[in-house]
């Protein structure tokens, strides 16, 4: 079967069946959080752009992006496997690559459509319109990488939500803050580096030792491809046990 | 374990093996950590319906999931139409499973689920999803979300999803779970038709009398091993040396009981009104002697029937 023909239903299924039933509520939460962080940028006495850069670095890229994409990324595969409904996709002649890429595309599309406008809105609310495009781009590329990462985690373990949270808060936040080598593998740090590399931000927000700007986009692309390769490999080795096993 | 086998008509010498197999399971073992789920299982399935029976934890679901590739083999091989269902994705073009668990994508309607499966299988006929839904009586509920479906309706939606790809091999794990008697009869009829069309249908169930009505051939799994295979009545006959009970209703029951006590084939006897419950380990000998003895004491036989000629009793014998 041609991959293109079977990709469409997989993407459509990922959006229709896998994402939370109340995803519109979740979308509102993301937008609400972004607006709140945008308003928070009015508090410091520093200039609007600098204030938003600080709020975006810590709050938007450090919190909203990983948690928002975790809900979507886990939903498109990990939750489907845990529920036992992934068998309807697995038991088909469609290749594992198509299944992986289709789930990732469905999740990424939803994540980008949610995150990018929300991050841009946050910049506008903060009174830093010049930062809107870099923030949206960082959010979009970061969301794409994060969804790939969470799809890979979903294929690797049934405890994908817990492992994903450990990845975000232990690996990225704790170890990534201390070790540059870890930060280079982190969608949080690299998407933040897309923003800090393309927007006008205070010098102390620029993290040395990791790719910045468009180079960070390339790095996130590599993370995405590697994560999808791992997910495809793991899906082929999945043990889909039943309740009686 | 007895390993009791029989050789019903149309099967090869080993009744666990089908004469023209579509699914071949060879020396299959599966472990879950330290637990052995299947141990050196060798069997095959060909066109027609085969019942897969056994008590809870016997390994039926594991065997079925390995047969469709959802689980890897620990040792041994599984081939479906000559291909490995675990590694060769093309096997799934004509292979379908109705899983035991109730899980269905709740956010979809029944029609959306069936269409999704159809599109994954490259089904081009636009009417196929509607036909599949119609075959399980879900046409009217096709546009309702699965989250609002009863257990029986979910079961039928899963069957429709399995049928939409027109599978040559259909593996049904407890397919009648949650269905009401009318739905069960309709599904049994559907599965019979599929088997009669030359498809390979493997069905497991705990509702044994339904499997007796449905399956032309039975494989019994106990503790992860094949305990018996063949026609379920033939299996019972081969177990003739095992104790079984026969109910005899007759006139002059006490006189008939006195005559039966002297018979070697009788291992135990109780009388309750006009009913005798006769324990025997040689049912054929009892069947031959009973009319003669009844005549000799001028007793009229009103009813003779085995009390434990069901698959439930067979399980009890096999696992003892």
Interface residues (C-beta under 8 A of the other chain):
Chain A: X1 X5 X6 X8 X9 X10 X12 X13 X16 X17 X18 X21 X80 X83 X84 X85 X87 X88 X89 X90 X91 X92 X93 X94 X95 X96 X236 X237 X239 X240 X241 X242 X243 X244 X245
Chain B: X32 X37 X56 X57 X60 X61 X62 X65 X68 X69 X70 X71 X72 X87 X89 X90 X91 X92 X93 X95 X96 X97 X99 X100 X101 X103 X104 X105 X106 X107 X108 X112 X113 X116 X117 X119 X120 X121 X122 X161 X173
